[in-house]
Each structure stands twice: as C-alpha cells, then as structure tokens.
C-alpha cells in the first residue's frame, strides 16, 4: 500500500512521532519543584499535554509574572533536551513515511524550534517534511486552527485533501477546527478520549492495521472525502 499522492499528511511532533510526554512531564516536574510546586501526572495531562510549555505553566501557576513563566518554560525545554537523546519513533513511523513518499507532508507543532531540531535529529528525520509549522512563529498556537491552516496554505492544499495525526485534545481541536480529517494517536490518551475530542479515527501507533485504511491507494479521492466512510 502507498499513500495517495493527492493527499497531504500533517503530523504533530510530541506524542505523535514519538512518545515524549513522559520526558516532558519529568522535565517540568523537576523545574517546577524549584518554585515549590509538586506536579502530578494527572495535572500534567489535563493542563499541559498538547499546549506550549509556557501556556501550561501559566495555567498551573497563574500568580507568577510573565518573565518567570517564560524562564521556567525555557528551563523546562532545556532539561527535556538534556534528557532525551535516545528518542525512539513510534512503531511503524518510518514505514509510513516511506509509503507516503511523494505526497505533501508537514510537521505542525507547539514545540519550540530548539526542540524541533533536537527531536528530528534524534529520530533521523531532519529533512523529511516539506514544511514545518512552529507555533512560536504564529499569532496563535494549538488548540487554535491557525497552525493547521498555515500548513495547508504552505502546501497549497485544501482541508478535504489532508489527513492529520495528533495525540492531544489541543491538537485534535486545532486540526479538526481547520476542517482536516484527524487520526488520534493513542500515546497520551485512550481511544475513547481521542474520539470524544473530535478525532475521526484512532490508532495505537503507526503499525496499527487501521493505518491501511488511511493511505490505501484504493481511495479514489484524497483526504476527508475519501475517508469519511471509515
């Protein structure tokens, strides 16, 4: 099976290409302990997964001034990079990217550029995507649709001719808000939560047999119009 060359494939980074959320949790927990905050996994999942780091910190500690929030976010990202040199792609990722070779691709992420370069290098994917949309370069981050709308603009692609892969509620909200058929990846949340958030389909990882239904060349029309019946 190969990807439909008319379909654009849009990927989130953290928790989608690889399961980095546990590493981000430990990094943020370590940094927030310096200001006396004990972060739990439940609170992290509720307020931080899928958000920019500084957005999560603002939600957890609204009494802190902006300069300190930004400093804590920068320290958290640095800690993450220091402790994440041996990243592993989700099962099936490289095979999927090989199968969709020739189709338009984008990376759409709330991660800062430093993390993007670090993670793509660790995953051996430094030049795999046609474009990379980073929230810091835009007026609004996920869950706003803007990052995905920008990816579609850069790829000169309509939402009906695109598929997005996301692991978080914020990411799913962003992608579906842009009108894109969205596949939930079950790294951070169970399938039921992903579907409740608006995902059209969920997979355990990129080796899930359901992936065949997404990029099967038997689809006569690319994107949402071909996938709505799945």
Buried (B, 14 or more C-beta within 10 A) or exposed (E): EEBBEBBBBBBBBBBBBBBBBEBBBBBBBBBBEEEEBEBEEEBBBEBBBBBBBBBBBBEBBEEBEEEEBBBBBBBBBBBBBEEBEEBEBBEBBBEBBEBBEEBBBBBBBBBBEEBBBBBBEBBEBEEBBBBBBBBEEBEEBBBBBBBBBBBBEBBEBBBBBBBBBBBBBBBBBBBBBBBBBBBBBBBBBEBEBBBEBBBBBBBBBBEBEEBEBBBBEEBEEBBBBBBEEE
